[in-house]
Amino acid sequence: MVRDRLRALARRLRVDPRVTAVLGHRHHRSRTLVELDITWACNLRCFQCNRSCEQAPTGEQMTVAQVRRFVDESLRAGQRWERVRILGGEPTLHPELDAILAELLRYRASVPEVRLELVTHGHGERTRAVLARLPPGIEVENTAKEGPEQPFEAFNAAPMDDPRWAGADFASGCVIPEVCGVGLGPYGWYPCAVAAGIDRVVGLDVGRAALPGPADTMEDQLRLLCRWCGHFQRDRRPVRSESWDRAYAAWRERRPRLTRYGDS
């Protein structure tokens, strides 16, 4: 217990602006890993889902044209991704998954070392049927979930609602942009795919319209979006803080209109 309290204190001190001014930010976004949230539809809707599939269910999805744009942008920029992960929501529910995977295999034809990985919860007959017929070259990470109760961090515990994080340098982010990669969804590029899911609910409309260059730290997005995210504080309390209560209520009343990736 004492050790846990000391670790929590160290995490808070590490994101104090006076500390980050000297040591720099604790985490940095990846330049070689990317996650595509191709759909936010899900047939499981886990408690505290960090894409808000349970809290704000939707069938919003990327189009094949958007994935084609991602491939074309990457090839034009000479971007050699080490890993491209296809997620959601539940990606097997996308009605045009085959065409999306064909586009990503087109990218791999030019960058043969890339790993193409589909992340699925593996739940339901439709999902299992789609997984059984995936084309060669697509790796599968199957979390094999059997129900909506999962040991997630408390995504909806917004650190901006917790006085312990008052004044935190939210541009420090968390480990997700480093180990999972930058995120691309229907509304553009973000430092991680979790951030893309936050923006689709809170409606800041801050997605990048084009592939971020190597010099782009994306810290402006981190400052705006990490203040909403329980992953920033690594808390497992099963709570939903007041800012999220208001955001979901506003979303149900009137859904934000965001600029779609690829729109002029």
Secondary structure, 3 states (H helix, E strand, C coil): CHHHHHHHHHHHHHCCHHHHHHHCCCCCCCCCEEEEECECCCCCCCCCCCCCCCCCCCCCECCHHHHHHHHHHHHHCCCCCCEEEEECCCHHHCCCHHHHHHHHHHHHHHCCCCEEEEEECCCCHHHHHHHHCCCCCEEEEECCCCCCCCCCCCCCCCHHHCHHHCCCCHHHCCCHHHHCCEEEECCEEECCHHHHHHHHHHCCCCCECCCCCCCCCCHHHHHHHHHHCHHHCCCCCCCCCHHHHHHHHHHHHCCCCCCCCCCC
